[in-house]
Amino acid sequence: MSGNKYSGLTRLERLMRERELRKSINSNEEAKDGSRQRLLVVANRLPFSAIRKGEEQWQLKMDAESFVTALQEFDVRWIGWADVNVPDETGKIALTKALAEKRCIPVFLDEAIVHQYNNGYCENILWPLFHYLEDPQEGLATNHNYQAQFDAYKKVNKMFADVVNEHYEEGDVVWCHDYQLMLLPEYLKRHNYNMKVGWFLHTPFPSLEIYRTLASRSELLRSVLAADLVGFYTYDYSTNFTSTCAHILGLEVTPKGLEDRGKLTRVAVVPTGIDPDQFVRVLEIPQVQEDMKKLKESLAGRKMILGFDKLDMMKGIPQQFSAFKKFLEENPSWRGKVVLLQISVPTRTDVPEYQKLPSQVHEIVGHINRSIGTPVPIIHLEQMLDYHTMCTLNAVADVALVIPCREGTNLECYKFVALQESNKGVLILSKCAGAVNSLGAGAILVNPLDITEVAASIGDALTMIAKEREMRHQHNFKHVTSHSSQQWAATFVRKLNETIVEAQRRTRQFPLLLPMKEVVDRYSESSNRLLILGFDATLTEPIGALGRRGGQIKEMERKLHPDLKELLKKLSEDPKTTVVVLSGSDRNILDHNFSDYNMWLAAEYGMFLRHTGGEWMTTMPEKLNTKWDESVKRVFEYFTERTPRSHFEIRETSLVWNYKYADIQFGNLQAKNLLQHLCTGPISNASVNVVRGSRTVEVRAVGVTKGATIGRILHEIVHNKCIRFDYVLCIGHFLSKDEDLYGYFERQLQSKMPTKTSLHKDSSVLDLKGDNYFSCSVDLNGSSARYQLVSSDDVVTLLKKLP
């Protein structure tokens, strides 16, 4: 039966079918091509540690926590710090050669810069901040050290970028990892804007209240947003990031990510995983089976609770010892029947704060073991175990205790689930762990700081009936096996490729960049030139999306870009050039900025006009209805009182409510409410237009647009100067309602009106050919202008080129 192939399916089913179809298409394309996609994986450290065995000999050992197996379907090149000091060139050459056999490319850092970059900015500032710990370097007393560390951070990110650029080939995907390389995406895009760049954070991303205390907050966010795709482990961390960008940078949050001047950075949640088959297979190894048997015999019927963590302040190791002690004190019948085996892997041993932690943990363990007595209830091993031993412990354990106070990616609980197919052990998981969104349904969830709750959960886990253990395990085992590390990598790269395709589609919808050489050449060849220039965001100094420079409000009054003053003076004094500043601003603002120039000023969308040597005149229609203004004004006053840092402007033909300086999210919400009040009340039957701008809401009379007034403005100028224009350059950051200005000139070009020497009212004011007309939007995409410029700085660059 013919018909739609998706007929009869629910929306969810259709989406799933379409997703599978996209995967199939990608797989078929790869099969036809016969090659794997080349992937440059850039991380702080390489996945191999290096030990020097001689002047030109190095031994390499793969890091057990690396995600090498996750990327087997790609043609991977690894770029990262070798994490070893190599002072001599002979050693660097030998190590580079050895790493090349593993497809690794080293970035060599000396000890001095490692101290400032890694031990300083990364571990003493970013890591504590991202984990909600007090930043020890942000105080005034250490401000000098902070700046030196941030300078080192920038230098190292630039070194990484240089290595990537050296080895990059067209079509490569560059995947940057973690907080150590937050500046890298921008450095890469500066070198090659078409480079495919993704960035993934393996730690938590803090809330706005925490992140905004960072001195370099804006620079880091801007750099990360240069990436095409930004990935997070959980939804909470992704929303923290987008909310922070909205508040600090004033960017618009969309369902797909963050948009800045038409450039979309996609933000995605891509939970990582492990290679479950690898852990299932290890249980079949005879030696592992023998070790499991011996371990069970040594336990002699006792239950085993396993903790496997880095010796890290955020892992909650002291809390779990205290909770276990409380459990034994409240349940003395369990003494001698259960043991807590805690494996603590030393980490960040060169960071002062971490050097105190081992002695604190040893003291707690010793106190508990002495107070409880024999057999000792806690066995604490401060060491890294080999792979097979780690698997043996996870397979035999009855309970896994994973209760970090704050955490991004933790794969230990995934390994526990994968290795528990026969034992069906119980996972006790912190509500603050990154894995809670993935494994929370099958785990017992606890607040890691609530010792009473953790102690009670230990009892629940040890006494849980077999059927309940089975159900919980199967739920988590299904997730672990269906969300592997291979799928994590493939999903991220697929999303990145999809983002690139979407960006290319969006770019085709935007105007082309203004061809400056052609503009200048045509200008030089013309006799009577007309320059129509907007004011806001065109002739003013560039400011941030929130109307701030350097993250704060410096001047609320709009002022002419300082670099344009001499340029405008030169242009306005050229007898072949007529300059018109056409703005929505009122007359006072234009008078204040342009009275000293020989030009025409058109205020309030052209409703008022004057030459700077004359008086203001009106081009306003005689029957313009503004009876609605008092009722609209009352609505604007109401919302201004209730929206901090908002204000409204009263003009003769319009009213404008401005919330540029208000909190971005609250301002947007208030703007929606304001529009509802207007449409259901004061303007429901009024002859007005409501124009939504960039953090403004404007109500203006019908017919108040730049396109409606430009004809009257040009007739007045032509009548005054007795000329016809053979060249038009129109540049502005115009609201969509005012882009009918461009339409006026397009219609003039299409009308093919006959040339006449007389200049009566109905004759054409233009002697214009299409090659001599340039319309250009500034800092806008989706404009009806023919071309675009990025900012008013580009306007300065263009006007400097005009002879």
Secondary structure, 3 states (H helix, E strand, C coil): CCCCCCCCCCHHHHHHHHHHHHHHHHHHHHHHHCCCCEEEEEEEECCEEEEEEECCEEEEEECCCCCCHHHCCCEEEEEEECCCCCCCHHHHHHHHHHHHCCCEEEECCCHHHHHHHHHHHHHHHHHHHHCCCCCCCCCHHHHHHHHHHHHHHHHHHHHHHHHHHHHCCCCCEEEEECHHHCCHHHHHHHHCCCCEEEEECCCCCCCHHHHCCCCCHHHHHHHHCCCCEEEECCHHHHHHHHHHHHHHHCCEEECCEEEECCEEEEEEECCCCCCHHHHHHHCCCHHHHHHHHHHHHHHCCCEEEEEEEECCCCCCHHHHHHHHHHHHHHCHHHCCCEEEEEEEECCCCCCHHHHCHHHHHHHHHHHHHHHHCCCCCEEEECCCCCHHHHHHHHHHCCEEEECCCCCCCCCHHHHHHHCCCCCCCEEEEECCCCCHHHHHHHCEEECCCCHHHHHHHHHHHHHCCHHHHHHHHHHHHHHHHHCCHHHHHHHHHHHHHHHHHHHHHHHHCCCEECCHHHHHHHHHHCCCEEEEECCCCCCECCCCCCCCECCECCCCCCCECHHHHHHHHHHHCCCCEEEEEECCCCHHHHHHHHCCCCCEEEEHHHCEEEECCCCCEECCCCCCCCCCHHHHHHHHHHHHHCCCCCEEEECCCEEEEECCCCCHHHHHHHHHHHHHHHHHCCCCCCCEEEEEECCEEEEEECCCCHHHHHHHHHHHHHHHHCCCECEEEEEECCCHHHHHHHHHHHHHHHHCCCCCCCCCCCCCCECCCHHHEEEEEECCCCCCCCEEECCHHHHHHHHHHCC
